[in-house]
Amino acid sequence: MTAEQVNPAEVETDNASPSETERRVERVLTDAAKVAERVFRQQLNGIRARTEVYSGDPVQTVEDARRYLADRIKERPMTATLAGLGVGFLFGLMFAGRDR
């Protein structure tokens, strides 16, 4: 009998000896523990797979981002300048509105 086929009603017995009932309860609990362990391992493996993307060196990640931005700025300096001015203008509007 597999863990998925455990019938909790079989633990409830009227004529079973205490030792037989104990063995049945032990078997049900063992099967339930196996199922719980399998589910836990599956969930843990899923979490590992999803977080593997973020497990790189943070210093290297920041350096890569800095290098990427520097390359884009060199490719399109006018676009980068206008984007910077636009972001600065938006911040100015946000903080200027607080003083009123």
Residue frames as a rotation matrix with the C-alpha (Angstrom) as fourth column:
MET 1
0.589 0.808 0.000 0.00
0.808 -0.589 0.000 0.00
0.000 0.000 -1.000 0.00
THR 2
-0.386 -0.715 0.583 1.45
0.686 -0.645 -0.337 3.39
0.617 0.270 0.740 -0.97
ALA 3
-0.842 -0.007 -0.540 1.20
0.436 -0.599 -0.671 6.54
-0.319 -0.800 0.508 1.07
GLU 4
-0.806 0.572 -0.151 -1.48
-0.572 -0.687 0.447 7.91
0.152 0.447 0.881 -1.24
GLN 5
-0.215 0.741 -0.637 -3.63
-0.197 0.606 0.771 4.82
0.957 0.291 0.016 -0.60
VAL 6
-0.945 -0.143 -0.294 -3.59
0.251 0.261 -0.932 4.97
0.210 -0.955 -0.211 3.19
ASN 7
-0.023 0.992 0.124 -7.09
0.144 -0.120 0.982 4.69
0.989 0.040 -0.140 4.54
PRO 8
-0.693 -0.284 0.663 -7.36
-0.535 -0.414 -0.737 6.39
0.484 -0.865 0.135 7.94
ALA 9
0.340 0.903 0.263 -10.50
-0.893 0.223 0.391 4.37
0.294 -0.367 0.882 8.65
GLU 10
0.449 -0.195 -0.872 -8.40
0.029 0.979 -0.204 1.22
0.893 0.067 0.445 8.84
VAL 11
-0.700 -0.683 0.208 -6.79
-0.148 -0.146 -0.978 2.59
0.699 -0.716 0.001 11.99
GLU 12
-0.303 0.693 0.654 -10.15
-0.952 -0.187 -0.243 2.58
-0.046 -0.696 0.716 13.70
THR 13
-0.473 0.115 -0.874 -10.67
-0.195 0.953 0.231 -1.03
0.859 0.279 -0.429 14.66
ASP 14
0.397 0.712 0.579 -13.13
-0.806 -0.032 0.591 -2.58
0.439 -0.701 0.562 17.05
ASN 15
0.992 0.102 0.079 -11.63
-0.126 0.901 0.414 -6.05
-0.029 -0.421 0.907 17.45
ALA 16
0.424 -0.900 -0.100 -7.92
0.072 0.143 -0.987 -5.40
0.903 0.411 0.126 16.86
SER 17
0.487 -0.370 -0.791 -5.46
0.872 0.248 0.421 -5.98
0.041 -0.895 0.444 19.65
PRO 18
0.847 -0.190 -0.497 -3.61
0.001 -0.934 0.359 -2.95
-0.532 -0.304 -0.790 21.01
SER 19
-0.179 -0.982 0.063 -0.38
0.072 0.050 0.996 -4.10
-0.981 0.183 0.061 19.37
GLU 20
-0.270 0.160 0.949 -2.10
0.937 0.269 0.222 -4.51
-0.220 0.950 -0.222 15.98
THR 21
0.804 0.588 0.086 -3.68
0.594 -0.795 -0.124 -1.06
-0.005 0.151 -0.989 16.32
GLU 22
0.521 -0.703 -0.483 -0.29
-0.085 -0.607 0.790 0.36
-0.849 -0.371 -0.376 17.27
ARG 23
-0.450 -0.695 0.560 1.32
0.484 0.337 0.808 -1.20
-0.750 0.635 0.185 14.16
ARG 24
0.130 0.588 0.799 -1.44
0.990 -0.124 -0.070 0.21
0.058 0.800 -0.598 11.95
VAL 25
0.930 0.178 -0.320 -1.11
0.245 -0.952 0.182 3.69
-0.272 -0.248 -0.930 13.45
GLU 26
0.122 -0.975 -0.187 2.66
0.000 -0.189 0.982 3.51
-0.992 -0.120 -0.023 13.07
ARG 27
-0.409 -0.242 0.880 2.31
0.805 0.359 0.473 2.49
-0.430 0.902 0.048 9.42
VAL 28
0.569 0.692 0.445 -0.14
0.810 -0.564 -0.159 5.33
0.141 0.451 -0.881 8.70
LEU 29
0.839 -0.295 -0.457 2.13
-0.020 -0.857 0.515 7.86
-0.543 -0.423 -0.725 10.40
THR 30
-0.194 -0.951 0.242 5.19
0.253 0.190 0.949 6.54
-0.948 0.246 0.204 8.56
ASP 31
-0.169 0.212 0.963 3.41
0.981 0.128 0.144 6.78
-0.093 0.969 -0.229 5.23
ALA 32
0.855 0.516 0.058 2.23
0.517 -0.856 -0.018 10.31
0.041 0.046 -0.998 6.03
ALA 33
0.484 -0.767 -0.422 5.79
-0.058 -0.509 0.859 11.31
-0.873 -0.391 -0.291 6.98
LYS 34
-0.399 -0.623 0.673 7.07
0.635 0.342 0.693 9.94
-0.662 0.703 0.259 3.65
VAL 35
0.276 0.584 0.764 4.48
0.939 -0.334 -0.083 11.96
0.207 0.740 -0.640 1.74
ALA 36
0.942 0.074 -0.328 5.30
0.194 -0.916 0.352 15.10
-0.274 -0.395 -0.877 3.74
GLU 37
0.084 -0.992 -0.099 9.02
0.130 -0.087 0.988 14.62
-0.988 -0.095 0.121 3.11
ARG 38
-0.337 -0.170 0.926 8.47
0.893 0.253 0.372 14.15
-0.297 0.952 0.067 -0.64
VAL 39
0.644 0.634 0.428 6.30
0.721 -0.690 -0.063 17.28
0.255 0.349 -0.902 -0.86
PHE 40
0.780 -0.419 -0.465 8.85
0.041 -0.708 0.705 19.25
-0.624 -0.569 -0.535 1.17
ARG 41
-0.245 -0.923 0.296 11.70
0.403 0.181 0.897 18.12
-0.882 0.339 0.328 -1.12
GLN 42
-0.055 0.295 0.954 9.70
0.996 -0.047 0.072 19.05
0.067 0.954 -0.291 -4.23
GLN 43
0.905 0.423 0.033 8.94
0.416 -0.899 0.135 22.51
0.087 -0.108 -0.990 -2.85
LEU 44
0.487 -0.807 -0.333 12.57
0.038 -0.361 0.932 23.00
-0.872 -0.467 -0.145 -1.80
ASN 45
-0.367 -0.615 0.698 13.81
0.726 0.281 0.628 22.03
-0.582 0.737 0.343 -5.27
GLY 46
0.350 0.587 0.730 11.35
0.891 -0.449 -0.067 24.48
0.288 0.674 -0.681 -6.82
ILE 47
0.950 -0.049 -0.310 12.56
0.111 -0.872 0.477 27.27
-0.293 -0.487 -0.823 -4.56
ARG 48
0.050 -0.998 0.042 16.19
0.263 0.054 0.963 26.44
-0.964 -0.037 0.265 -5.39
ALA 49
-0.232 -0.110 0.966 15.45
0.958 0.144 0.246 26.56
-0.166 0.983 0.072 -9.10
ARG 50
0.678 0.578 0.454 13.71
0.649 -0.761 -0.001 29.94
0.345 0.295 -0.891 -8.83
THR 51
0.915 -0.330 -0.232 16.42
-0.092 -0.731 0.676 31.53
-0.393 -0.597 -0.699 -6.64
GLU 52
0.267 -0.860 0.435 19.35
0.794 0.452 0.407 30.20
-0.546 0.237 0.803 -8.67
VAL 53
0.440 -0.025 0.897 19.05
0.718 -0.591 -0.369 33.26
0.539 0.807 -0.242 -10.89
TYR 54
0.814 -0.007 0.580 19.85
-0.238 -0.916 0.322 35.54
0.529 -0.401 -0.748 -7.95
SER 55
0.906 -0.415 -0.089 22.74
0.303 0.484 0.821 33.55
-0.297 -0.770 0.564 -6.51
GLY 56
0.424 -0.782 0.457 25.48
0.632 -0.106 -0.768 35.36
0.649 0.614 0.449 -8.45
ASP 57
-0.390 -0.688 -0.612 28.11
0.915 -0.362 -0.177 37.64
-0.099 -0.629 0.771 -6.96
PRO 58
0.633 0.734 -0.246 26.39
0.704 -0.678 -0.211 40.98
-0.322 -0.040 -0.946 -6.15
VAL 59
0.102 -0.669 -0.736 29.59
-0.066 -0.743 0.666 42.98
-0.993 -0.019 -0.120 -6.71
GLN 60
-0.821 -0.405 0.403 29.94
0.314 0.268 0.911 41.45
-0.477 0.874 -0.093 -10.16
THR 61
-0.033 0.907 0.419 26.28
0.997 0.061 -0.053 42.14
-0.073 0.416 -0.907 -10.90
VAL 62
0.663 0.223 -0.715 26.66
0.316 -0.949 -0.003 45.83
-0.679 -0.224 -0.699 -9.99
GLU 63
-0.337 -0.872 -0.356 29.84
-0.138 -0.329 0.934 46.04
-0.931 0.364 -0.010 -12.06
ASP 64
-0.676 0.160 0.719 28.05
0.698 0.453 0.555 44.48
-0.237 0.877 -0.417 -15.04
ALA 65
0.433 0.901 0.012 25.19
0.880 -0.419 -0.222 46.97
-0.195 0.107 -0.975 -14.69
ARG 66
0.404 -0.369 -0.837 27.61
0.014 -0.912 0.409 49.89
-0.915 -0.177 -0.364 -14.48
ARG 67
-0.686 -0.717 0.123 29.46
0.071 0.102 0.992 48.69
-0.724 0.690 -0.019 -17.56
TYR 68
-0.312 0.678 0.666 26.17
0.942 0.313 0.122 48.21
-0.126 0.665 -0.736 -19.45
LEU 69
0.682 0.602 -0.415 25.02
0.581 -0.791 -0.193 51.75
-0.444 -0.109 -0.889 -18.61
ALA 70
0.026 -0.760 -0.650 28.37
-0.149 -0.646 0.749 53.25
-0.989 0.078 -0.130 -19.56
ASP 71
-0.781 -0.292 0.552 28.23
0.430 0.390 0.814 51.48
-0.452 0.874 -0.179 -22.93
ARG 72
0.100 0.902 0.420 24.67
0.994 -0.069 -0.089 52.69
-0.052 0.426 -0.903 -23.61
ILE 73
0.637 0.094 -0.765 25.61
0.260 -0.961 0.098 56.27
-0.726 -0.262 -0.636 -22.67
LYS 74
-0.416 -0.867 -0.276 28.59
-0.103 -0.257 0.961 56.16
-0.904 0.428 0.018 -25.03
GLU 75
-0.621 0.242 0.745 26.38
0.749 0.461 0.475 54.83
-0.229 0.854 -0.468 -27.83
ARG 76
0.055 0.754 0.655 23.68
0.704 -0.495 0.510 57.51
0.708 0.433 -0.558 -27.43
PRO 77
-0.758 -0.457 -0.466 24.92
0.650 -0.461 -0.605 60.46
0.062 -0.761 0.646 -25.37
MET 78
-0.806 0.497 0.322 22.09
-0.394 -0.856 0.335 62.81
0.442 0.143 0.885 -26.38
THR 79
0.140 0.883 -0.448 19.39
-0.091 0.462 0.882 60.29
0.986 -0.083 0.145 -25.42
ALA 80
-0.084 -0.254 -0.964 21.14
0.875 0.444 -0.193 59.62
0.477 -0.859 0.185 -22.09
THR 81
-0.955 -0.296 -0.010 21.40
0.272 -0.865 -0.422 63.36
0.116 -0.406 0.906 -21.38
LEU 82
-0.482 0.848 0.221 17.72
-0.559 -0.492 0.668 63.95
0.675 0.198 0.711 -22.15
ALA 83
0.241 0.544 -0.804 16.70
0.304 0.744 0.595 60.94
0.921 -0.388 0.014 -20.05
GLY 84
-0.465 -0.505 -0.727 18.77
0.849 -0.024 -0.527 62.26
0.249 -0.863 0.440 -17.12
LEU 85
-0.964 0.145 0.223 17.23
-0.166 -0.983 -0.078 65.70
0.207 -0.112 0.972 -17.43
GLY 86
-0.137 0.979 -0.152 13.75
-0.379 0.090 0.921 64.19
0.915 0.183 0.358 -17.59
VAL 87
0.139 0.128 -0.982 14.30
0.710 0.678 0.189 62.12
0.690 -0.724 0.003 -14.45
GLY 88
-0.787 -0.491 -0.374 15.75
0.614 -0.560 -0.556 65.17
0.063 -0.667 0.742 -12.67
PHE 89
-0.747 0.583 0.318 12.74
-0.415 -0.784 0.461 67.25
0.519 0.213 0.828 -13.73
LEU 90
0.172 0.845 -0.506 10.33
0.009 0.513 0.859 64.61
0.985 -0.152 0.080 -12.38
PHE 91
-0.150 -0.296 -0.943 12.16
0.924 0.298 -0.240 64.45
0.352 -0.907 0.229 -9.06
GLY 92
-0.970 -0.230 0.083 12.09
0.200 -0.940 -0.276 68.24
0.142 -0.251 0.958 -8.90
LEU 93
-0.354 0.916 0.189 8.34
-0.465 -0.348 0.814 68.28
0.811 0.200 0.550 -9.41
MET 94
0.248 0.449 -0.859 7.78
0.454 0.729 0.512 65.59
0.856 -0.517 -0.023 -6.78
PHE 95
-0.294 -0.453 -0.842 9.86
0.951 -0.048 -0.307 67.32
0.098 -0.890 0.444 -4.10
ALA 96
-0.953 -0.013 0.304 8.74
0.030 -0.998 0.052 70.85
0.303 0.059 0.951 -4.96
GLY 97
-0.125 0.992 0.006 5.11
-0.152 -0.025 0.988 69.83
0.980 0.123 0.154 -4.44
ARG 98
0.044 0.095 -0.994 5.81
0.835 0.542 0.089 68.82
0.548 -0.835 -0.055 -0.82
ASP 99
-0.824 -0.470 -0.317 6.73
0.567 -0.675 -0.471 72.34
0.008 -0.568 0.823 0.29
ARG 100
-0.708 0.586 0.394 3.40
-0.253 -0.732 0.633 73.84
0.659 0.348 0.666 -0.70
